[in-house]
């Protein structure tokens, strides 16, 4: 099985249904799982899949020119949750985009996927050191 890659993006907000539709199409085209926090500030996007799929999906986001676009966790090999469980199967559907309305829900989803600490560092909630 090829390695799983992921990336994390922050934007000012995600409110355009047209842009979300393009991201949904890109998730399907690149066979990645994408998660976004729709609505107010901040906009948060997570993507997981093959190396090329994640890089291509992130490229799609960049081309949509979101305000205050920040690639806070660049595409890289996914680090496991550390408890030995395979969390990649937790309600995971590649080729799909899922929307959540709150950062709290987003954090809970990151925990389910085994990337909570990674996500918290990317969001600036905790720092190395």
trRosetta pair geometry for C-beta under 8 A, 3 or more apart (Angstrom, degrees):
i j d omega theta_ij theta_ji phi_ij phi_ji
2 50 5.9 25 104 -120 140 94
2 51 7.8 -104 159 -5 124 92
3 51 7.3 44 78 -47 96 100
3 77 5.1 -33 158 -129 136 104
3 78 7.4 177 168 29 86 81
4 48 6.1 12 177 -176 109 98
4 49 7.1 -83 -149 -153 76 6
4 50 7.8 -73 -122 -84 46 34
4 77 7.3 92 76 -158 49 62
4 78 4.4 -26 101 21 96 129
4 88 6.3 -149 -68 -110 166 141
5 48 7.1 174 89 -148 47 53
5 49 6.6 -25 59 74 84 47
5 50 6.5 26 22 152 109 19
5 51 4.7 108 -28 -92 148 53
5 53 7.6 156 58 61 114 85
5 54 4.3 -124 104 12 115 150
5 55 7.7 -11 122 -32 155 80
5 75 5.4 29 167 -172 125 90
5 76 6.4 173 -147 91 88 17
5 77 5.9 -61 -99 -96 69 35
5 78 6.2 -179 -126 -30 14 84
6 46 6.8 -7 -171 -175 110 87
6 47 6.4 164 -152 88 61 54
6 48 4.4 -14 -99 -98 95 79
6 49 8.0 111 -87 14 58 48
6 54 6.3 -141 -110 -122 18 145
6 73 7.3 2 114 119 88 125
6 75 7.3 -173 95 -133 21 58
6 76 7.3 -31 58 62 61 62
6 78 4.6 70 -3 -88 110 99
6 115 6.7 -80 100 -104 168 160
7 46 7.5 167 84 -152 50 47
7 47 5.1 -3 53 55 92 101
7 54 5.3 141 -6 178 110 112
7 57 7.8 173 46 81 129 105
7 58 5.2 -28 100 -75 166 128
7 71 6.8 -34 -176 -158 114 96
7 73 5.8 177 -155 97 47 82
7 74 6.3 -35 -125 177 100 22
7 75 4.4 -37 -67 -77 119 63
7 76 7.5 116 -83 12 72 65
8 44 7.5 -19 -168 -167 90 89
8 45 7.3 157 -157 85 44 57
8 46 5.6 -10 -105 -104 74 74
8 71 7.8 121 82 -168 52 52
8 72 5.2 -52 102 70 101 95
8 73 3.7 50 32 34 103 111
8 118 7.7 171 -27 136 141 94
8 119 6.4 164 -105 -119 150 68
8 122 4.4 45 87 163 151 160
8 123 7.8 -88 160 -53 141 72
9 44 7.2 151 85 -159 59 43
9 45 4.2 -6 59 58 106 104
9 46 7.8 -162 25 -69 73 33
9 47 7.8 32 -2 -4 107 105
9 58 6.9 165 -58 -129 126 88
9 61 5.8 -80 -93 143 177 160
9 66 8.0 95 156 52 125 150
9 69 6.9 -26 -168 -159 110 79
9 70 6.8 150 -160 80 60 53
9 71 5.7 -30 -104 -107 82 55
9 72 6.8 152 -117 15 23 83
10 42 5.4 -12 -161 162 99 137
10 43 6.8 129 -169 79 48 65
10 44 5.9 -15 -106 -103 66 68
10 45 7.9 -163 -72 23 25 74
10 68 7.4 -51 122 127 87 97
10 69 7.9 145 85 -158 53 33
10 70 4.5 -10 61 61 95 108
10 72 5.3 47 -2 -23 106 126
10 122 7.9 173 -34 148 108 93
10 123 7.1 127 -75 -117 128 64
11 14 6.2 93 69 -59 128 83
11 42 6.8 148 70 179 42 84
11 43 3.7 -22 66 68 95 122
11 44 7.8 -158 26 -65 72 28
11 45 7.3 37 -3 -6 107 108
11 66 3.9 -47 -132 148 140 136
11 67 6.4 97 -179 67 94 58
11 68 5.8 126 -162 80 50 80
11 69 5.5 -8 -103 -96 90 56
11 70 7.3 -177 -77 21 43 73
12 41 6.1 -46 175 -111 59 100
12 42 6.9 -99 -155 -137 19 70
12 43 6.3 27 73 8 34 107
12 66 7.0 -173 25 162 81 89
12 67 4.0 -26 14 97 134 105
12 68 4.1 103 -51 33 89 121
13 39 7.2 -83 -163 114 102 34
13 40 5.8 -67 -125 -174 118 26
13 41 5.0 -67 -74 -75 96 64
13 42 7.0 -130 -81 -155 53 31
13 43 4.8 124 -157 -43 17 103
13 67 7.3 8 31 58 72 114
14 19 7.3 -130 -154 93 83 125
14 20 6.8 97 168 -74 108 100
14 36 5.8 -84 109 166 175 124
14 37 6.8 131 32 86 126 57
14 38 5.3 -89 98 -118 110 52
14 39 7.1 16 69 22 77 32
14 43 3.7 118 -26 -131 89 122
14 45 7.4 115 -68 -57 147 100
14 66 7.3 -26 -91 -129 76 130
15 38 7.4 115 -96 -172 41 76
15 39 6.8 59 -92 -130 81 20
16 19 4.0 68 89 10 116 107
16 20 6.6 175 96 -11 61 82
17 20 5.4 -53 -146 39 37 114
17 21 6.3 44 152 -25 67 101
18 21 5.7 -52 -152 31 30 113
18 22 6.7 29 149 -17 62 103
19 22 5.6 -53 -153 35 36 112
19 23 6.4 36 149 -19 67 104
19 64 5.0 99 -140 -166 110 138
19 66 7.5 114 -173 -79 157 93
20 23 5.5 -53 -148 37 35 112
20 24 6.3 40 150 -24 66 103
20 36 7.2 -150 -123 72 95 150
20 38 6.7 24 -98 -107 141 120
20 97 7.5 173 -176 128 79 147
20 99 7.2 19 -155 -84 133 130
21 24 5.6 -50 -148 33 32 115
21 25 6.5 34 152 -18 63 104
22 25 5.7 -52 -149 36 33 112
22 26 6.3 34 151 -20 65 106
22 60 6.8 -167 144 173 101 114
22 64 6.4 158 85 -89 142 125
23 26 5.5 -52 -145 37 33 113
23 27 6.4 40 152 -25 65 100
23 34 6.3 -145 162 132 102 158
23 36 6.9 37 128 -27 157 148
23 45 7.6 -110 -151 -130 147 136
23 57 7.7 68 -152 -165 76 93
23 60 6.7 147 -107 120 60 123
23 61 6.8 45 -105 -86 107 82
23 64 7.5 -36 -59 -37 94 159
23 97 5.7 110 122 -115 92 158
24 27 5.7 -48 -151 29 31 113
24 28 6.8 28 150 -14 61 104
24 34 7.8 -145 -99 66 43 131
24 96 8.0 -16 -149 -163 79 43
24 97 4.3 -115 -106 30 67 136
25 28 5.8 -58 -155 38 33 110
25 29 6.1 31 151 -19 69 110
26 29 5.5 -54 -139 40 33 112
26 30 5.8 6 168 3 69 113
26 32 8.0 -15 129 41 79 114
26 34 7.7 56 89 -33 94 156
26 56 7.3 -163 -170 128 103 90
26 57 5.3 131 141 -123 115 73
26 60 4.1 179 -117 98 158 178
27 30 6.6 -68 -136 52 20 91
27 32 5.4 -102 -143 69 67 81
27 33 7.2 45 -160 -131 115 15
27 34 4.2 -111 -96 9 125 121
27 47 7.7 -143 -106 -127 92 100
27 57 6.5 54 -88 -121 57 128
27 95 6.2 116 136 -170 79 26
27 96 6.0 -48 135 98 132 11
27 97 4.3 169 2 -53 159 92
28 31 7.4 17 -176 -74 28 46
28 95 4.7 50 -125 -170 54 82
28 96 7.4 53 -77 -75 75 35
29 56 7.9 -108 107 128 103 132
30 49 6.7 125 131 92 94 161
30 52 7.5 -147 -154 119 101 75
30 53 4.0 137 161 -147 97 78
30 54 7.8 166 148 -43 134 24
30 56 4.7 -177 -108 83 136 121
30 57 5.0 -144 65 -56 156 92
30 60 7.9 -141 -18 -13 139 135
31 49 6.1 147 108 -154 67 139
31 50 7.1 34 86 8 104 110
31 53 5.5 -85 68 -114 73 142
31 94 5.1 30 175 154 75 113
31 95 4.9 -22 -124 -69 56 86
32 47 5.3 17 153 -171 139 96
32 48 6.3 156 -169 75 90 37
32 49 3.3 -106 -113 -16 78 144
32 50 7.5 -114 -84 28 87 67
32 53 4.3 163 -60 150 102 117
32 54 6.0 133 -116 -78 140 57
32 57 5.0 -72 38 -40 155 150
32 94 6.3 -57 -137 -151 10 83
32 95 7.3 105 37 -65 31 33
33 47 7.2 156 84 -155 53 48
33 48 4.8 -13 59 61 101 94
33 49 6.2 157 14 -58 66 91
33 92 5.5 -56 -86 -160 158 85
33 93 6.4 126 -107 71 101 44
33 94 5.3 -75 -48 -97 83 52
33 95 7.9 -12 -75 18 55 34
33 96 6.3 4 -123 61 67 80
33 98 7.6 2 -174 1 86 107
34 45 6.7 -14 -170 -169 98 96
34 46 7.0 160 -156 85 49 54
34 47 4.9 -9 -105 -104 80 81
34 48 7.9 -178 -76 23 41 62
34 57 6.3 -158 -79 -173 123 145
34 96 7.4 -153 37 104 73 46
34 97 4.3 -19 74 -111 107 82
34 98 7.2 174 92 24 55 65
35 45 7.1 155 83 -156 53 48
35 46 4.4 -3 56 56 102 101
35 47 7.7 -164 23 -71 66 41
35 97 7.5 177 -79 -160 27 59
35 98 5.0 -15 -111 66 74 98
35 99 7.9 165 -159 -87 54 24
35 100 6.8 17 -177 -3 97 109
35 106 7.0 143 142 -134 118 85
35 109 6.0 -176 -161 128 156 149
36 43 7.1 -6 -170 -175 102 87
36 44 6.7 167 -151 88 56 54
36 45 4.6 -10 -102 -104 92 78
36 46 7.5 -170 -73 23 48 63
36 97 6.8 1 6 -176 105 104
36 98 7.6 163 24 84 61 52
36 99 5.7 -23 71 -112 84 68
36 100 7.4 -175 94 29 37 74
37 42 7.5 62 81 94 134 64
37 43 6.2 179 76 -151 88 42
37 44 4.2 40 16 45 120 92
37 45 7.6 -124 18 -62 71 47
37 99 7.8 121 -117 -162 17 65
37 100 5.4 -37 -105 76 65 90
37 101 7.2 87 -159 -157 72 8
37 102 7.1 -69 -146 102 111 9
37 103 6.1 27 -133 -83 159 57
37 105 7.7 146 -112 70 96 97
37 106 4.8 -42 -71 -61 116 139
38 43 7.9 24 -109 -128 30 88
38 99 4.6 7 -12 -163 127 116
38 100 7.2 154 17 66 80 35
38 101 6.3 -43 66 -99 83 57
39 101 5.5 56 -14 -150 143 73
42 103 7.3 62 47 -84 83 124
43 66 6.7 -115 77 -170 151 139
44 103 6.7 96 -1 -113 143 83
44 106 5.5 73 83 -167 139 164
44 123 7.4 -9 -115 -100 130 109
45 61 6.4 -178 86 -115 165 149
46 106 7.7 151 -11 -164 122 102
46 109 7.9 -177 39 109 149 118
46 110 7.0 -177 -78 -91 161 93
46 113 8.0 152 146 52 150 164
46 115 7.8 147 -151 85 137 144
46 119 7.4 -28 -93 -107 130 113
47 54 5.2 145 119 -134 112 80
47 57 4.9 177 -151 100 154 141
47 58 6.5 -148 43 -59 151 80
47 75 8.0 -37 84 -97 114 93
48 54 6.9 -7 -131 -91 18 115
48 78 6.5 37 -135 -75 105 139
48 88 7.8 -155 151 -132 142 94
48 92 7.7 -61 86 -145 133 120
48 113 7.4 -157 -38 -167 159 140
49 53 3.8 -65 112 94 131 136
49 54 5.3 173 56 -53 84 81
49 57 7.4 97 33 -8 131 138
49 94 5.9 110 -109 -134 105 109
50 53 4.2 90 53 7 85 109
50 54 6.8 -159 82 -7 40 85
51 54 6.3 -61 -149 36 24 105
51 55 6.3 17 158 -12 62 112
51 75 6.9 107 -152 159 64 123
52 55 5.8 -59 -143 42 31 109
52 56 6.0 28 159 -18 67 111
53 56 5.9 -60 -144 39 25 108
53 57 6.2 24 158 -19 64 109
54 57 5.8 -55 -145 37 29 110
54 58 6.3 29 156 -18 64 106
54 75 4.6 144 120 -128 117 117
55 58 5.8 -54 -147 37 30 111
55 59 6.4 35 151 -22 62 106
55 75 5.0 -99 -77 20 72 175
56 59 5.4 -51 -150 34 33 117
56 60 6.7 40 149 -23 63 99
57 60 5.5 -48 -155 28 36 115
57 61 6.8 37 147 -18 64 100
58 61 5.6 -50 -153 33 37 113
58 62 6.5 40 149 -21 66 103
58 71 6.6 59 -164 -118 125 122
58 75 5.9 -126 -8 -46 150 113
59 62 5.6 -51 -148 34 34 113
59 63 6.5 34 154 -19 65 105
60 63 5.9 -57 -150 35 31 111
60 64 6.8 33 151 -24 63 104
61 64 5.8 -57 -158 27 34 113
61 66 6.8 -25 176 -6 85 124
61 69 7.3 152 140 -139 97 123
62 65 7.7 38 165 -67 42 45
62 69 6.6 118 -117 169 62 157
62 71 7.8 -17 -77 -56 107 118
65 69 7.4 -108 -155 -30 30 135
66 69 4.6 112 71 -76 92 96
71 74 5.6 59 142 -90 116 67
72 122 4.3 112 122 -173 115 88
72 123 7.0 87 131 -73 164 34
72 124 7.7 -96 -148 -34 139 87
73 76 7.3 -96 167 23 86 110
73 118 6.7 69 -118 165 156 97
73 119 7.9 -78 -16 -102 150 44
73 121 7.9 89 -79 90 115 94
73 122 4.2 -50 -38 -105 111 132
78 115 7.0 -74 -156 -84 100 123
79 82 8.0 14 149 -50 97 87
79 115 7.3 117 65 -114 81 84
79 118 6.1 157 50 -70 116 136
80 84 7.9 55 150 -84 138 22
80 87 8.0 137 -158 22 74 101
80 114 6.2 -35 -175 150 51 139
81 85 6.5 -23 60 58 132 86
81 87 5.4 67 -22 -2 138 136
81 113 7.9 178 -69 123 114 41
81 114 2.7 -91 -61 -152 112 107
81 115 7.1 -88 -86 -49 78 43
81 116 7.9 50 -130 13 94 89
82 114 7.6 169 15 -168 67 102
83 114 7.6 -133 28 -125 97 109
85 114 7.3 -164 79 -83 91 131
86 89 6.0 46 120 2 101 104
87 90 5.2 -19 -172 -8 72 121
87 112 6.6 166 -171 152 119 51
87 113 5.5 140 131 -160 120 28
87 114 3.8 154 39 -25 148 117
88 92 5.7 -34 168 -2 55 169
88 113 7.4 53 -98 -152 45 78
88 114 7.8 -55 -50 26 61 128
89 92 5.8 -113 -136 29 20 115
90 112 4.9 -157 133 161 152 102
90 113 6.4 -143 59 -86 124 54
91 112 7.4 -1 36 146 110 143
92 113 7.6 104 -81 -112 112 98
93 96 4.1 29 101 13 108 140
98 109 7.8 -177 103 -143 137 154
100 105 4.2 -162 -173 105 128 124
100 106 5.2 173 79 -67 144 74
100 109 6.5 -141 -50 -16 152 142
101 105 6.6 58 51 25 61 145
102 105 4.6 100 62 5 87 98
102 106 6.9 -145 101 -5 50 86
103 106 5.2 -52 -149 37 38 118
103 107 6.3 43 151 -23 68 101
104 107 5.8 -51 -150 33 30 112
104 108 6.6 31 151 -19 62 104
105 108 5.6 -53 -151 35 34 113
105 109 6.4 35 151 -20 66 104
106 109 5.7 -56 -153 35 32 111
106 110 6.5 34 149 -22 65 103
107 110 5.5 -51 -148 32 35 114
107 111 6.5 38 151 -21 65 101
107 116 6.9 63 -172 -135 75 92
107 119 6.8 170 -122 116 65 139
107 120 7.7 57 -132 -75 106 85
108 111 5.6 -51 -154 32 34 114
108 112 6.7 37 148 -20 64 102
109 112 5.5 -49 -151 33 36 114
109 113 6.4 26 153 -12 66 108
110 113 5.8 -62 -148 44 31 106
110 115 5.2 -88 -169 80 84 83
110 116 4.9 123 119 -95 97 57
110 118 7.8 -145 -176 67 116 85
110 119 4.0 -25 -163 -14 154 163
111 114 7.7 46 179 -68 31 24
111 116 4.1 34 -91 -72 66 127
115 118 4.4 -56 -171 51 82 122
115 119 5.4 92 124 -31 88 98
116 119 5.7 -57 -146 36 27 112
116 120 6.3 27 157 -20 65 106
117 120 5.7 -53 -146 36 31 112
117 121 6.5 32 154 -18 64 104
117 126 7.4 -53 -154 59 71 143
118 121 6.0 -57 -154 35 28 110
118 122 6.4 26 151 -17 63 110
119 122 5.6 -58 -148 39 31 112
119 123 6.2 24 157 -15 67 109
120 123 5.9 -57 -143 41 29 107
120 125 4.4 -77 -165 63 83 119
120 126 4.9 34 135 15 113 107
121 124 7.8 42 177 -70 30 24
121 125 7.5 -81 -65 51 22 75
121 126 5.7 -55 -82 74 63 87
121 127 7.4 115 -133 -104 79 28
121 128 7.1 41 -134 -44 124 83
124 127 7.6 12 -155 -70 56 85
